[in-house]
Amino acid sequence: MAAGLALARPGLLNPNKPIRSLSLAFWLWKALLFLVIIGCPGPGYDTSTGLLPYQESASSDAKLEVIRHAPFSFPLKLVRWDSIYFVHIARDGYVFEQEWAFGYGYTKILSFLASVLPQLSGLEDVAKVALVAIALSHMAHYLSVLALYRLSINIFGHGTTSGKLISFLSAALHIICPAGAFLSAPYGESLFSFLNITGYYLYSSSLHDANSGQQAPSGAKLLLAAALFSIATAVRSNGILSGALFAYDAVLLLRKMVSQSISWGNLLRLGVTVVGGCVIALGLVVPQWIAYMAFCTPDESLRPWCEQLIPSIYGWVQVHYWNVGFLRYWTLSNLPLFFLAFPMLYVLCRSSVWALNTTWSSDTGVSLLARLAAPNGLLAVMAFTSYHVQIINRISSGYPLWYWYLTCQAFGHTADSTSVVKRNPTFVIAVLGIVIYAIVQAVLFGSFLPPA
């Protein structure tokens, strides 16, 4: 509790002025990461970023572009690893089959924003796209911090000191999360985080409205949440995990209708839930359909994935080009990456168990925590068995449950608003570890050195 009282004093982090304090902390942290990345000599591991300005545009017959500035001008200092693909796709479209591994939704949004903004004087097209992507990442991350604060208030309430502290500290932890530089660079993580967390906020608001008998607003918010989850899925495929909320609700409603009499209210709610689940699935299906129409027409030489029972270019390129699949990453050479990912994997699993066993004064809060345990835990399992495991340190940024778990550990808190016991050093250790990791990561990222 002493830590909570200290936070209540006027200063940088003042939970009594949450928006102002979080905004100030956010931009100071972003400025620090920006200076670290820009100050890195680079490139160290790869020079691919330097080739981007020289690539021939797929949309024209023009020869190599005339370069007016050095290829490592400031916007391109943040174009590393996968962001090279994102920037190229946003500018030239999906030229190569393997590029379909990268979020269709994110690249299309980025391409649209770059096209509607005026040409910046003295800046090449590729640098303009990079600059737009950097601005989008910063703004989306900032908005996701505010969305997480509002979501936390929905669950833990604002009527108690502990509820406000949990909400405030969780949002602050999201600022410095291990995704670090990836939330500033041309990556989809920031946009995904904003969409996914805002979707959770609307979903939680829908449950609050349903419990208070406001069925129409509840249904509208549920469908809007589904739309955000769908866009999030188009940005990053792991967004489909949020569909577990709708599957759980559908099963719950069916069970209720079987054990009780069927009412129009429950029937309508079930219909809205099923429609919402279908909307989320569109975020995964539509990009695959677009690719199918482009590659699998009779006029084209059919690719192997076109003839699969469920043709998916995404699944094909992940396995064929990126070696992503069940246990495919389990090699001795990748063991250091599993060690790197272990802390986050542990926290994700531990927070899911915590959410299923915790108590809180609000029944809606307990219900929401239990629901969010599913996508949180599924993400950890998928990363451990099927992903390039080290990316869990950045894609976990859009899942709020582990922020709440660590924050509650700050006071030995059991998520019961009436029980605050002695402080637990876990939170302080976690914060120090995250800050150190983020700074080191920024140096490696800016210098184009692994791991990514």
Order of alpha helices (4+ residues) and beta strands (2+ residues): alpha-alpha-alpha-alpha-alpha-alpha-alpha-alpha-alpha-alpha-alpha-alpha-alpha-alpha-alpha-alpha-alpha
